[in-house]
């Protein structure tokens, strides 16, 4: 499943990079294919995409959905599989999750917890707890 997903990711990224899909929305955006998830039977490929800068996500997703039959045909030509998988597109939210985690790790509370403690801190805690 992982090997087929990676083949589909490379092939679909090539199609987007070469501008083989003619659509006014897609011509204005650079689309990144971040990952592909395959169903266990290899008949469905979920392609996670992100337009550069995260702008106009709904419009880009709608444009990709309009051209998914064309993309399926291109994938069938580029990848040697018994059946060409159905494709569906989703916006990749891992970039948002990474930035959220990064913000948490850079917060003052986490920085304070990561600083090494001195012996004076332990005595103050013991006195306060007693």
C-alpha positions as CSV (number, residue, x, y, z in Angstrom):
1,X,0.0,0.0,0.0
2,X,2.8,2.4,0.9
3,X,4.7,1.7,-2.3
4,X,1.6,2.3,-4.5
5,X,0.7,5.4,-2.5
6,X,4.2,6.8,-3.1
7,X,4.0,6.0,-6.8
8,X,0.7,7.8,-7.1
9,X,2.1,10.8,-5.1
10,X,5.0,11.2,-7.5
11,X,2.8,10.8,-10.6
12,X,0.1,13.2,-9.5
13,X,2.8,15.8,-8.5
14,X,4.3,15.5,-12.0
15,X,0.8,16.1,-13.6
16,X,0.4,19.2,-11.4
17,X,3.9,20.5,-11.9
18,X,3.7,20.2,-15.7
19,X,0.4,22.0,-15.9
20,X,-1.3,19.1,-17.7
21,X,-4.7,20.1,-16.2
22,X,-6.1,23.1,-17.9
23,X,-8.2,25.0,-15.4
24,X,-8.2,28.7,-14.6
25,X,-8.2,28.1,-10.8
26,X,-5.3,25.5,-11.0
27,X,-3.3,27.7,-13.3
28,X,-3.2,30.5,-10.7
29,X,-2.1,28.1,-7.9
30,X,0.9,25.9,-7.2
31,X,-0.5,22.7,-5.7
32,X,1.6,20.5,-3.4
33,X,0.9,16.8,-3.0
34,X,1.9,16.1,0.5
35,X,0.8,12.5,0.9
36,X,-1.5,9.8,-0.5
37,X,-3.4,7.2,1.4
38,X,-4.5,4.0,-0.3
39,X,-7.4,1.8,0.7
40,X,-6.4,-1.8,1.5
41,X,-7.7,-3.1,-1.8
42,X,-5.8,-0.4,-3.7
43,X,-9.0,0.8,-5.4
44,X,-9.2,4.2,-3.7
45,X,-6.5,6.8,-3.4
46,X,-7.0,9.8,-1.1
47,X,-4.6,12.5,-2.3
48,X,-3.8,15.2,0.3
49,X,-3.0,18.5,-1.3
50,X,-2.2,22.0,-0.2
51,X,-2.2,25.1,-2.4
52,X,0.9,27.2,-2.0
53,X,0.3,29.6,0.9
54,X,-2.9,27.9,1.8
55,X,-4.9,30.4,-0.3
56,X,-8.3,29.5,-1.9
57,X,-8.4,26.0,-0.6
58,X,-12.1,25.4,-1.4
59,X,-11.8,26.6,-4.9
60,X,-8.7,24.5,-5.6
61,X,-10.4,21.4,-4.1
62,X,-13.4,22.0,-6.3
63,X,-11.2,22.4,-9.4
64,X,-9.4,19.1,-8.6
65,X,-12.6,17.3,-8.1
66,X,-13.8,18.5,-11.6
67,X,-10.7,16.9,-13.1
68,X,-10.3,13.7,-11.2
69,X,-11.3,11.5,-14.1
70,X,-8.6,13.1,-16.2
71,X,-6.1,12.6,-13.4
72,X,-7.2,9.0,-13.0
73,X,-6.4,8.4,-16.6
74,X,-3.0,10.0,-16.4
75,X,-2.2,7.9,-13.3
76,X,-3.2,4.7,-15.2
77,X,-0.7,5.6,-17.9
78,X,2.1,6.4,-15.6
79,X,1.7,3.6,-13.1
80,X,1.5,-0.1,-14.0
81,X,-1.4,-1.4,-11.9
82,X,-4.1,-3.9,-12.7
83,X,-6.8,-1.3,-11.9
84,X,-6.5,2.5,-11.9
85,X,-7.6,3.6,-8.4
86,X,-10.5,6.1,-7.9
87,X,-9.1,9.4,-6.6
88,X,-10.4,11.8,-4.1
89,X,-8.8,15.0,-2.9
90,X,-8.6,16.3,0.6
91,X,-6.9,19.4,2.0
92,X,-3.8,18.4,4.1
93,X,-4.2,19.8,7.6
94,X,-0.8,18.5,8.9
95,X,0.7,21.9,8.2
96,X,-1.8,23.5,10.6
97,X,-1.1,20.8,13.2
98,X,2.7,21.4,12.9
99,X,2.3,25.1,13.4
100,X,0.0,24.6,16.4
101,X,2.4,22.2,18.1
102,X,5.3,24.6,17.3
103,X,3.4,27.4,19.0
104,X,2.8,25.2,22.0
105,X,6.4,24.2,22.3
106,X,7.5,27.9,22.1
107,X,5.1,29.1,24.8
108,X,6.3,30.5,28.0
109,X,4.9,27.7,30.1
110,X,6.8,25.0,28.3
111,X,10.0,27.1,28.3
112,X,9.7,27.5,32.0
113,X,9.2,23.8,32.5
114,X,12.2,22.9,30.4
115,X,14.6,25.2,32.3
116,X,16.9,23.4,34.7
117,X,16.0,23.7,38.3
118,X,18.4,25.0,41.0
119,X,18.6,23.7,44.6
120,X,16.8,26.9,45.8
121,X,13.8,26.0,43.7
122,X,13.5,22.6,45.5
123,X,13.7,24.3,49.0
124,X,11.1,26.8,48.1
125,X,8.8,24.1,46.9
126,X,9.3,22.0,50.1
127,X,8.6,25.1,52.3
128,X,5.5,26.0,50.3
129,X,4.2,22.4,50.5
130,X,4.6,22.1,54.2
